[in-house]
Amino acid sequence: MSVKSKTAVAIIFILAITVLSAASGQAADFSIEGGNTVVDQAGRRIRVEKPFARIISLYGAHTENLFALGCREQIIGVSPHEDYPAEAAQKPVFSYHDDPEKVLAGRPDLVLVRPMIDRGYPAFVQRLAKSGIAVVSLQPGTVEEMLVYWEVLGLLTGREAQAAAMAQRFTAATADLRSLTTGIQPKKRVYFEAIHGKMKTFAPDSMAVFALEAAGGLNVAGDAQPVRDTNIAAYGKERILARASEIDVFLAQYGTMNQPTIELIKSESGFKAIQAMKTGQVYIIDERLVSRPTLRLLDGIFEIGKILYPDDFTQKAREIINRARQ
């Protein structure tokens, strides 16, 4: 890529991050240094002399983003149970639970992981690194970090221009989706549950709250404090019930670590006092649409928007999202 092209890419990312910075409070703890060195969340410094050509992705969001960037030929393996996009299911499967020799036998030049793997399986990661394989650990928690993360993936794969364009389309689409509810007053007030059993919600700068607010919702738990620098925040039943009359809609994510049902939520002791329970405004949403750093965050905005303002999130909103995928 020419110096002029790289400058244009950098400007696009700076503009995108500036537009979205109000939605997230801190800088990413991974970065690009000197234009060609990736610093990952484990502090590794990987100098990118040329695009990596044989990539194993051990996190579904990495895989999804690599496909979105057009890297299907560079992906030689994915983690178990990946099914989005559908083509991912056709790739060879690798796991950090396996003997690292299986991964080495695939002859990757890059293995993408996330911090949970680094922390929980250090021997696996160290064995790969000792064999000369580049290991990069990434998992953004906010939308601002997500844009930096896309930039990093672009550098690693030689898809800098595609990553910049993806960030630009995402930024434009979220602005267009926000505009759909600009004139609506009063806005729906929402409690967004992250983990039902522990009565936890999302941190105010999380991607899930970004999706909620982009859909025109007001976050009832805007005063929640993050737990150990994660996107999850402690709240507790007492605080939820103290705001029972303010909660127009009760929204909960569903995924591997949290599997509530509407019936379970409604039957929770004391929850009958919540306004949303009285009016039947209790909904479940797939965590992959609101907690993963991919373009499907736009689908999360759309799904929440349909719940809150069904007359406004119609075919026009779907067209906005489809354009962002082009």
Residue pairs with C-beta under 8 A, 6 or more apart in sequence:
1 9
1 160
1 161
5 161
6 35
6 160
8 164
9 154
9 160
9 161
9 163
9 164
12 164
12 165
12 167
12 168
13 147
13 148
13 151
13 164
13 167
15 168
15 171
16 147
16 164
16 167
16 168
16 170
16 171
17 144
17 147
17 148
19 171
19 175
20 143
20 144
20 147
20 171
20 174
21 144
23 142
23 143
23 144
23 205
23 210
23 213
24 142
24 143
24 144
24 145
24 205
24 210
25 142
25 204
25 205
26 142
26 144
26 205
27 144
27 145
27 148
28 140
28 144
28 145
28 148
28 149
29 41
30 38
30 39
30 40
30 41
30 138
30 145
30 148
30 149
30 152
31 38
31 39
31 148
31 152
32 38
32 39
32 148
32 151
32 152
32 155
33 39
33 45
36 47
36 48
36 49
36 155
37 45
37 46
37 47
37 48
38 44
38 45
38 46
38 48
38 136
38 152
38 155
38 156
39 45
40 46
40 136
40 137
40 138
41 115
41 118
41 137
41 138
41 139
42 115
42 118
42 137
44 135
44 136
44 137
46 134
46 136
46 156
48 155
48 156
50 158
51 74
51 156
51 157
51 158
51 159
52 74
52 109
52 110
52 134
52 156
52 157
53 74
53 109
54 74
54 76
54 106
54 107
54 108
54 109
54 110
55 66
55 71
55 74
55 75
55 76
55 77
55 108
55 109
55 110
55 111
55 112
55 156
55 157
56 75
56 76
56 77
56 78
56 94
56 103
56 106
56 108
56 110
56 111
56 112
57 63
57 66
57 75
57 77
57 78
57 79
57 112
58 78
58 79
58 94
58 95
58 96
58 111
58 112
58 113
58 114
58 117
59 79
59 112
59 113
59 114
59 117
59 139
60 78
60 79
60 82
60 84
60 288
60 292
61 139
61 292
61 293
61 294
62 112
62 114
62 138
62 153
63 75
63 78
63 79
63 82
63 88
63 91
64 84
64 85
64 88
64 292
64 294
64 295
64 296
65 149
65 150
65 153
65 293
65 294
65 295
66 72
66 74
66 75
66 153
66 157
67 75
67 85
67 87
67 88
68 166
68 294
68 295
68 325
69 150
69 153
69 154
69 157
69 159
69 162
69 163
69 166
70 159
70 162
71 157
71 159
72 87
74 157
75 88
75 91
76 91
76 92
76 106
76 107
76 108
77 91
77 92
77 93
77 94
77 103
77 106
77 108
78 88
78 91
78 92
78 93
78 94
79 93
79 94
79 95
79 96
80 93
80 95
82 88
82 89
82 91
82 93
83 89
84 288
84 296
92 106
94 102
94 103
94 106
96 113
96 117
96 120
96 121
96 124
96 125
97 121
100 123
100 124
100 127
100 128
103 111
103 128
103 133
104 127
104 128
104 131
104 133
108 133
109 133
109 134
110 133
110 134
110 135
110 136
110 156
111 128
111 133
111 134
111 135
111 136
112 136
112 137
112 138
113 125
113 135
113 136
113 137
114 137
114 138
114 139
115 137
115 139
116 139
117 124
117 125
117 137
118 125
118 137
125 135
125 137
128 135
129 135
136 152
136 156
138 149
138 152
138 153
139 293
140 146
140 148
140 149
140 293
141 203
141 205
141 206
141 207
141 230
141 231
142 205
142 206
142 207
142 210
142 231
143 207
143 210
143 297
145 293
146 207
146 293
146 297
147 167
147 170
149 293
150 163
150 166
150 167
150 293
151 160
151 163
151 164
151 167
153 159
153 163
154 160
154 161
154 162
154 163
154 164
155 163
166 295
169 323
169 324
169 325
169 326
170 295
170 297
170 298
170 324
172 324
173 298
173 320
173 321
173 323
173 324
174 214
174 298
174 301
176 320
177 214
177 215
177 298
177 301
177 302
177 305
177 317
177 320
177 321
178 214
178 216
180 216
180 305
180 309
180 312
180 313
180 316
180 317
181 187
181 215
181 216
181 305
181 308
181 309
181 312
184 216
184 309
184 312
187 216
187 217
187 218
188 216
188 217
188 218
188 248
188 249
188 308
188 309
189 217
189 218
189 220
189 246
189 247
189 248
189 249
190 212
190 217
190 218
190 219
190 220
190 247
190 248
190 249
190 250
190 251
190 308
191 201
191 220
191 221
191 240
191 243
191 247
191 249
191 250
191 251
191 274
191 276
192 201
192 202
192 208
192 209
192 212
192 219
192 221
192 251
192 252
192 253
193 199
193 200
193 201
193 250
193 251
193 252
193 253
193 258
193 260
193 265
194 200
194 201
194 202
194 208
194 231
194 232
194 233
194 253
194 258
195 232
195 257
195 258
196 252
196 258
196 260
196 264
196 265
196 268
197 258
198 234
199 234
199 235
199 236
199 237
199 240
200 227
200 232
200 233
200 234
200 235
201 221
201 224
201 232
201 233
201 235
202 208
202 209
202 221
202 224
202 231
202 232
202 233
203 209
203 224
203 225
203 226
203 230
203 231
203 232
203 233
204 219
204 221
204 222
204 223
204 224
204 233
205 231
206 231
206 232
206 233
206 291
207 231
207 290
207 291
207 292
207 293
207 297
208 231
208 253
208 290
208 291
208 300
209 219
210 297
211 289
211 290
211 297
211 300
211 301
211 304
212 219
212 251
212 290
212 304
213 219
214 301
215 301
215 302
215 304
215 305
215 308
215 309
215 313
216 305
216 308
216 309
216 312
217 249
217 304
217 308
220 243
220 246
220 247
221 233
221 235
221 239
224 233
224 234
224 235
225 233
225 234
226 232
226 233
227 233
227 234
231 291
237 268
237 269
237 270
240 247
240 274
241 270
241 271
241 273
241 274
244 273
244 274
244 275
245 275
246 275
247 274
247 275
247 276
248 275
248 276
248 279
248 281
249 276
249 281
249 282
249 283
249 307
249 308
250 265
250 274
250 276
250 277
250 281
250 282
250 283
251 283
251 284
251 285
251 304
251 307
252 258
252 260
252 265
252 282
252 283
252 284
252 285
253 284
253 285
253 286
253 287
253 290
253 291
254 260
254 284
254 285
254 286
254 287
255 286
255 287
255 288
255 291
256 287
258 287
260 284
261 284
262 282
262 283
262 284
265 271
265 277
265 282
266 272
266 277
266 282
271 277
272 278
275 281
276 282
283 307
285 300
285 303
285 304
286 300
286 303
288 296
289 296
289 297
289 299
289 300
289 303
290 297
290 300
290 304
295 324
295 325
298 320
298 321
298 324
299 321
302 313
302 317
302 318
302 321
305 312
305 313
305 317
306 313
